[in-house]
Amino acid sequence: MFCLPLLDRIDLPRASKMIEPSYQDIHSEVIPEVPLFEGGLVRVISGMFRGTRGPVDSIVPLLYLDTRVQPQPEAHTIQYALPAGHACFVYVYEGNLEVDQRQVAAGNLVVFDSPAATDAEEHQIQIRTTSAGYILVAAQPLKQPVVRRGPFVMCTQEDLMQAFVDYQSGAF
């Protein structure tokens, strides 16, 4: 069995940063899989893909997909419909793929900015591959400052220092 450990931290809007921390222990067997074609599937970790919802809940609406394509004789194009205004990244952990006529090899990340405002309800991302494993993550950009140190991600230096004081005093 293939195991890919990933540590994920989801940033929150400033108003939600001091809420009670949470952790979700999601086992592999409860993550639904959506078949694409023979040898291709998408594991829906969070959000919705082709009518299937993932088990991870998030305060910030999030699409988190793990796509796996076994070696194919010909390349397949996989389309992802993202909500309007969502930015996205794709991390390739195995094989290689093609995005916007660029080759992307394992160990690389491709970032897609959120498209300019339009009347469209969604925008499409197309990925072409003969064999790959990759994570696709998409969410609405928060458009707020980011100040981070250690495990804390805040919006201002003052908020960051307060988080350290709270942690050291046992407030959380």
FENWO-V152035 format. One record per backbone hydrogen bond with DSSP energy under -1.0 kcal/mol. NH is the residue of the N-H (numbers start at 0). CO is the residue of the C=O. Records with the same first field share a line. If there is no record, write none. Layout:
NH->CO, CO
//
This chain:
15->12
16->13
18->15
25->23
29->26
30->27
33->41
35->39
36->39
39->36
40->67
41->33
42->65
43->31
44->63
45->63
48->51
51->48
53->46
55->44
62->137
63->45
64->135
65->42
66->133
67->40
68->131
69->38
71->129
75->128
77->126
79->124
81->122
83->120
85->82
86->138
87->111
88->136
89->109
90->134
91->107
92->132
93->132
95->130
96->103
97->127
98->101
101->98
103->96
105->94
106->91
107->104
109->89
111->87
122->81
124->79
126->77
127->97
128->75
131->68
132->93
133->66
134->90
135->64
136->88
137->62
138->86
146->153
148->151
151->148
153->146
159->155
160->156
161->157
162->158
163->159
164->160
165->161
166->162
167->163
168->164
169->166
170->165
//
